[in-house]
Amino acid sequence: MLAVRYRRRYRLCQILTILGVLFLFALGIFSVVDGAYVLGTILIVNALVGLLNLYLLKRTGNIERAATILSGILFFLSMSLIITGGKDNTGVLWVYPIGAINLFINRFWPAVFWFGAFNIASGLLLFTPLSTLMIASYSFVEAVRFILTMLALNSICLAALRSEEQAYQTIMQLHADDIRQMAFYDTLTGLPNRWSFKTNLERLLARAGKDKQRIGLLYIDLDNFKQVNDQYGHEAGDRLLLEFSERLWEEIRPTDQLLKPEAESLARLAGDEFVVLLPNIKEPLDASVVATRILNIFDGGFEVDDVTHMIYASIGIAVYPDDATEPSMLLHHADAAMYDAKDNGRNCFRFFTQKIADTMHQRQQIERGLRQALSEEHFSLVYMPIFDCKDNTIAAVEVLLRCQSPELEGFGPDHFIPVAEATGYIKEIDLWVLDNALQALVILQQKHHFKGQMCINISGVELHNEAFPVQLKDLLERYKITPDSVELEITETAFVADDAIGLATLKALNELGVSLALDDFGTGYTAFSQLIHYPADCLKIDRSFVNDLFSEREARSKMVMVIQSLAKLYDLRVIAEGVETEAQMNYLRENGCDWAQGYYLSRPLPWDNLVKLLSE
């Protein structure tokens, strides 16, 4: 709005100055030719000042100065026309439009100044002894009529200008309100956003510290919300979030007998993450009462637009000052407790504890170690041979990631891979593993005549990375490797039913010609009927089932046979992991297992030992 108004005034001053200069030059020259030397000179001087003003406006863009100079020119011109009368005393008629223009090029209060200055000056010239300066003569009636007419005209102009000023102020206020709403409130739910919440949290904690009160903070994250977006679209997801925010407020409404939360106590931080502030609670357990009521919202599913969505909530609870005194730390602790709730089955709440604090510290240490490992190249690969069950020859080699970062000492892939996935480092790590594994494969093929496959684990995160198939294709072309000599292993737990994006990525990888293996098969939630939709080539039986081959638990002992029968049905290769005894190996061989790996056959080997084994 300010820019529009500036451009309007700039253009108005520019056009009026150009027209005024042309008009004044023309009248000035005409007046001089006609013998009115004084009037002509005045007009030409004003035209020259107008030209200078036009130049300054173009060069500096200072509209206020330009308007002031132009107002001065118009004021002086008006006084000159009153004094000289113009030609045949008609000059006074030009004073009316000039006066109106003088007002409209200014803001309201500068216009009031010029209005007052003009009326005082013209009154002094017409009704005081200063009238002796006049060249033209006016009767008393003409002078009064002129003054009254100018007062009426100028009053009308000022009223219009004032109305415009108020309209601009109203629009700017509405605009400021919109900007504030956008800056401090969530556009979907109307709840305070992260920035507003943090400000409110600081205020509440400062007050609670003085009054020695407890404040509970509930950090809420919706479980399975992504599936709503994937299956029903983002509009359905937005309606669900809006409905949830309304029902959430109902659960902590100000009429609550236990607590008296304020309107600013509820906020949406991002996506499907919400927070609730519970001021002045007597005991930490009071927060659990509210958390339980929130979880009850999802009993039997959450219905929106006649569709019942099986979503739930994980809630983390931190209490001031018991768990933290700083606003950022209190929020961080509640967030950590929420993730602990997710790790413990979801659809539940967890209080922040020392154990969670230790886990947080460990996670931060792992994050530092990952950053260091990536920047200083502390990663390395070891190689697990995979044997053909028929003749005990090496059919493939699985690459396994190791890290020598001092920060990660004592932490294996089971610890740092989940953190890498959560922080986004996993994509960089996956590319590093692929690049180095393919380099190793080239050496094995060219120098050691290796005919088997190189099996490479990739994170389930890559199923939603549209760039991943392209990156893999570029690496295969760079190292001139045939795709069928590479097998990518993805854990079954990374698969989600009806995940269109993940399925599209799998199909893109399959079209490249690489093999795809479902790792740790039997531990996830893949329905057997879904296998027909996955472009898989291999099932890797999880080591826990191999370990239970001779267990007294019949259901566990038969899982290997069930998986082998399933693989045969879908024409898939089977690899058994975790083979540690001769009896296990004999059983797998006798029951048609294709490949096997485990400590009974070989431990993971460093590069030199792998080369030595392949050369035997």
Secondary structure, DSSP 4 states (H G I P E B T S, - for coil): -HHHHHHHHHHHHHHHHHHHHHHHHHHHHHHHHTT-HHHHHHHHHHHHHHHHHHHHHHHH--HHHHHHHHHHHHHHHHHHHHHH--GGG-THHHHHHHHHHHHHTS-HHHHHHHHHHHHHHHHHHHHSGGGGG-SS---HHHHHHHHHHHHHHHHHHHHHHHHHHHHHHHHHHHHHHHHHHHHHB-TTT--B-HHHHHHHHHHHHHHHHHHT-EEEEEEEEEETHHHHHHHH-HHHHHHHHHHHHHHHHHHT-TT-SS----GGGEEEEETTEEEEEEEEESSTHHHHHHHHHHHHTTTT-EEETTEEE--EEEEEEEEETTT-SSHHHHHHHHHHHHHHHHHTTSSEEEE--HHHHHHHHHHHHHHHHHHHHHHHT-EEEEEEEEEETTT--EEEEEEEEEE--GGGTT--HHHHHHHHHHHTHHHHHHHHHHHHHHHHHHHHHHHH---SEEEEE--GGGGG-TTHHHHHHHHHHHTT--GGGEEEEEEGGG--TT-HHHHHHHHHHHHHT-EEEEEEETSS---GGGGGTS---EEEE-HHHHHTTT-S-HHHHTHHHHHHHHHHHTT-EEEE----SHHHHHHHHHTT--EE-STTT---B-HHHHHHHHH-
